[in-house]
Amino acid sequence: MSFETKKGIVYEPKNPELKSLYEVLKKNAPVLDGSRVFEELVEVYEALDFDLKEEKTNEPIVRAI
């Protein structure tokens, strides 16, 4: 699933932890789309989704003391 904004398409997250943020953005897009706050929230959402994908694919770092 996805929804469209003035800046492009926002896709549903792969990580379930971001599902609630995605739903809030989707619900409020018709009213807030185009506002600076909404655009920044979408950017934060997309950055978190990207970071969580990267974290999931990378092996954990083991530190030797």
GIPE-V61228 format. One record per pair of residues at least 12 apart in sequence whose ideal C-beta (glycine too) atoms are under 8 Angstrom apart, sorted by the first residue. I is the first residue (numbers start at 1). GAP is how many residues later the second one is. Records with the same first field share a line. If there is no record, write none. Layout:
BEGIN
I = GAP  GAP
END
This chain:
BEGIN
3 = 22  23  26
5 = 24  28  33  34  37
6 = 27  28
7 = 32  35
10 = 12  15  16  19  32  35  36
13 = 32  36  39
14 = 35  38  39
15 = 34  37  38  41
17 = 35
18 = 27  30  31  34
21 = 24  27
22 = 23
25 = 13  16  17  20
END
